[in-house]
Amino acid sequence: MSTTTPAEVVSRAEGTPRRTVVRLAIAPVKSLALTARDAVRLEPPGAVGDRALFLVDRARHRLYNGISRGRLVQVGAELRASDGWLRLCFPDGAVVEGTTADLGERLVADVHARQVPARVVRGPFAAALSAFAAHEVELVRPDQPGAALDVHPLTLVSRASVDALAGAAGDPRLADGRRFRMLIEVAGRHAYEEDAWAGTVVRIGEALVRALAPVPRCGVTQQDPERGAFQLPTLRHLARQRGTGPDGLVFFGMYGEVVDPGWVRVGDAVVPGGRPW
């Protein structure tokens, strides 16, 4: 079941459900566990602290992610913005921590066929993560903030869409929105209404964002969001409910970009068109 079951807020003026932010989640290290936040700062590169670091295969410098090793999601990560102190918490209770300011080798990482300049983060992280993944990896920091994001700076989905998918599939496990690893989850109004926001400006809290295009989904959505093991055929359910694109891709949720930076907090209004309530 979902970890969030917020009551919808009703607009006094209209007597209809008011769209609100009900969940914010970032991953300080891409592919490790999501961290729920009460507030995030949206800037042009994305949410501050989101996907600030990532893993690469040590030999090929290619992105090493949840598709390569799903159990990475069992590792919690906390990154302190003030000084870059990183704390990794492993499922056996082990904790590895240190500064991410100590940078070593320069490399060019292959991130979804993009060439991303980055530097290796020295310290105890690579050894601990390599042992856990049973694969030789390096922890790296991109030269450009936001460069480790999949395509665009932010993602969002409506709670109604997640619930509709779970209901149509008859599987309550699909109602756990964490499997989609979205930055912003919105409550209120109708399932899949965010699809119609493409190309429009949406006010979310203090920020203005432009909804861009639907998000193509991958095999990570089929994994247990806590353990990382295969759990259910999410892609098949999405294809049945939503159809497929020209290349056989399935889509769920929306990409976006930041038009006007600002803070977004759980409970903030989400207003398509950028108009105040």
Helices and strands as residue ranges (DSSP letters): E 9-10, E 17-18, E 20-26, E 35-36, E 39-43, E 46-47, E 54-57, G 70-74, E 76-79, E 85-89, E 95-99, E 103-111, E 114-121, H 125-133, E 137-142, E 154-158, H 159-169, G 172-175, G 177-180, E 184-187, G 193-197, E 201-204, E 207-216, G 219-222, H 234-242, E 251-260, E 262-265, E 270-272
